[in-house]
Every structure is written in C-alpha cells, then in structure tokens.
C-alpha cells in the first residue's frame, strides 16, 4: 500500500505528502470522561470532521493519513501509531507522526479542529518550496503548530529538544527554515480564522454547534 501521493509545488518539483492526525489528546479540560477524538459534534466524531477535510485535498485519500493514537480505536485505519514519547505534549506527537511517515513533507493537524479550511491547507502546501516547516501565524505572534506542515528534516531537532526537556514547538524554529503564513494570507481563505478553532472546554461544543448553524456546515 502506498503511504503517500505525489503533489506539485510552485517550482515544478515533485514531492511526497502524508497527512498526520494527532489523536492522543485527553479531554480533561473539556470535563468529559473520554478522549477528544471520540467526542461527537453534530452527530459526527470530531476526528471524522478532520478526515473529511483532509480527503477533500487534491489526490489525498484515507490511505495517505497517519493517525497518532490508539490502534484499538482505529482498527479500520492501516496507519495508526502509538506516541513514541508519551506525556511530552504536542511535540511528542509531532515526532511520532513524522517518524512513522515515509513522505518528505507532512501536513499535521489536531483531531479536535472541525473547521479547517481546505483552501488554506492547499495554499500552505503550495508554499512549501524549500522550507522545513510551513506554519500559520496570526494575532500577536500566535502560531498554529497543530495545523502546519513539517518536513522529515525536523526530526533531528525535535528529538534532541524532547530528550533535553524542551517541549515548546517554538524552540525548534531557530534550527529550521520556517515559512510563516501571515494573518492577511490566512484571511484570504478563512476570514474568521475558524480553521484554528478547537475543542478544549464544554462551552466550545456549544460555540461549535452555533458555528455549524451559522455557516451551514454539513
């Protein structure tokens, strides 16, 4: 089974791309006794919203998706991998996904982000060029590490930082070539920045339901 598809970037080079979903987050802040990926929004699992978005990208299918999480929960997926560095936050999940991938570039998203805009993801892919990372940046320096593109070249510095106990994603930036997608670019595709809306608290579910009605999301 092929792990990746080939996609074209601006300078006519070709590269492999895999999508990675981090599905290991617990729901302690939400206040429910289940993991985020198993929660339902408008009758659909949160992770199914994310999968639907990813498979809307050109040439990307479920076979091109890696899930970092429990193999028992995702027996219908062939590419499910446990977290190599548990209890190390998002950086540990990012490392685990990149380690499992055989693709040069990897589009990584969280399992609790139901409103990611496909056109924004496509724009990020088109801006890879020779960068190690492509990451959205908005507001006063806010970054979105769980809606970003990472190359395999990030693995070495991520592993080094994890072993040193440096778990902030920002701390890998000085060692890599990073492309920041600025707010004005993001808003061309997602004026409300809903792509970065995630589920952390019970109130987020209520807000998400309201957004679905307002935007007529199906």
Secondary structure as the mmCIF struct_conf table of DSSP 4:
data_model
#
loop_
_struct_conf.conf_type_id
_struct_conf.id
_struct_conf.beg_label_comp_id
_struct_conf.beg_label_asym_id
_struct_conf.beg_label_seq_id
_struct_conf.end_label_comp_id
_struct_conf.end_label_asym_id
_struct_conf.end_label_seq_id
STRN STRN1 UNK A 5 UNK A 8
TURN_TY1_P TURN_TY1_P1 UNK A 10 UNK A 11
BEND BEND1 UNK A 12 UNK A 12
STRN STRN2 UNK A 14 UNK A 22
TURN_TY1_P TURN_TY1_P2 UNK A 28 UNK A 31
BEND BEND2 UNK A 33 UNK A 34
HELX_RH_3T_P HELX_RH_3T_P1 UNK A 36 UNK A 38
STRN STRN3 UNK A 40 UNK A 41
TURN_TY1_P TURN_TY1_P3 UNK A 42 UNK A 43
STRN STRN4 UNK A 44 UNK A 45
HELX_RH_AL_P HELX_RH_AL_P1 UNK A 46 UNK A 54
TURN_TY1_P TURN_TY1_P4 UNK A 55 UNK A 56
BEND BEND3 UNK A 57 UNK A 57
TURN_TY1_P TURN_TY1_P5 UNK A 58 UNK A 59
HELX_RH_3T_P HELX_RH_3T_P2 UNK A 62 UNK A 64
STRN STRN5 UNK A 65 UNK A 68
BEND BEND4 UNK A 69 UNK A 69
TURN_TY1_P TURN_TY1_P6 UNK A 71 UNK A 76
BEND BEND5 UNK A 78 UNK A 78
STRN STRN6 UNK A 80 UNK A 81
TURN_TY1_P TURN_TY1_P7 UNK A 84 UNK A 87
BEND BEND6 UNK A 88 UNK A 88
HELX_RH_AL_P HELX_RH_AL_P2 UNK A 89 UNK A 100
BEND BEND7 UNK A 103 UNK A 104
STRN STRN7 UNK A 105 UNK A 110
TURN_TY1_P TURN_TY1_P8 UNK A 111 UNK A 112
TURN_TY1_P TURN_TY1_P9 UNK A 114 UNK A 115
HELX_RH_AL_P HELX_RH_AL_P3 UNK A 118 UNK A 126
TURN_TY1_P TURN_TY1_P10 UNK A 127 UNK A 127
TURN_TY1_P TURN_TY1_P11 UNK A 129 UNK A 130
BEND BEND8 UNK A 132 UNK A 132
STRN STRN8 UNK A 133 UNK A 138
TURN_TY1_P TURN_TY1_P12 UNK A 139 UNK A 141
STRN STRN9 UNK A 142 UNK A 151
HELX_RH_3T_P HELX_RH_3T_P3 UNK A 152 UNK A 154
HELX_RH_AL_P HELX_RH_AL_P4 UNK A 155 UNK A 163
TURN_TY1_P TURN_TY1_P13 UNK A 164 UNK A 165
HELX_RH_3T_P HELX_RH_3T_P4 UNK A 169 UNK A 175
BEND BEND9 UNK A 176 UNK A 176
STRN STRN10 UNK A 178 UNK A 181
HELX_RH_AL_P HELX_RH_AL_P5 UNK A 183 UNK A 186
TURN_TY1_P TURN_TY1_P14 UNK A 187 UNK A 189
TURN_TY1_P TURN_TY1_P15 UNK A 191 UNK A 192
HELX_RH_3T_P HELX_RH_3T_P5 UNK A 194 UNK A 196
BEND BEND10 UNK A 201 UNK A 201
HELX_RH_AL_P HELX_RH_AL_P6 UNK A 202 UNK A 215
TURN_TY1_P TURN_TY1_P16 UNK A 216 UNK A 216
#
